[in-house]
Every structure is written in structure tokens, then in C-alpha cells.
Amino acid sequence: MSKYDPLWEHIKKLNKEEIKLNFEDIKKVLSFDIDHSFLNFKKELEKFGFEVGKISLKDKTVIFKKLSKWYFTYIIKERLCLSFWINI
């Protein structure tokens, strides 16, 4: 589990095409300020059907965008997990 999972779940729950959150809103969800490590974790959001669009340090906002792809995970007999994207 990632330290950013509560934020990813929050974004997924909002389920909008584009979501703009300021740093304070994000802090309320996470209970901590985002820092440079956020950049290393942002790819995790794809598993929830979203991506990080624009990060504005000036405005202290992050824009999240819903992906137009679906993420699938299959678990096969040998318990190997295969994940891939399908364009719709």
C-alpha cells in the first residue's frame, strides 16, 4: 500500500473527467503535505483510471484527468499477475 492510496481512492470516488485540487485539499485527504516524492508515486494513479495532468507550484494545485483507457489485471493459474491497457 502506498502512502498516496487515500488520495487515489478519493479521486476515483469523485469520478469526474477532470479534478482540480489545491495543496490544502490534498493535505486534508492525506494528513500530510505533498512533496517531491509525489512525482515518483503519480504513476500509481493509472491503476485507478486517472493520471496527473498539471502540477502548478505557483497556484498550488494539481489537475487529475480521467483516462480514456481501461486497466485490466488478470491472475492466471500460476498466480502470475498480468496487467495491460486496452484503448476504447
Buried (B, 14 or more C-beta within 10 A) or exposed (E): EEEBBBBBEBBBEEEEEEBBBEBEBBBEBBEEEBEEEBEEBBEBBBBBBBBBEEBEEEEBBBBBBBBEBEEEEEEEEEEEEEEEEEEE
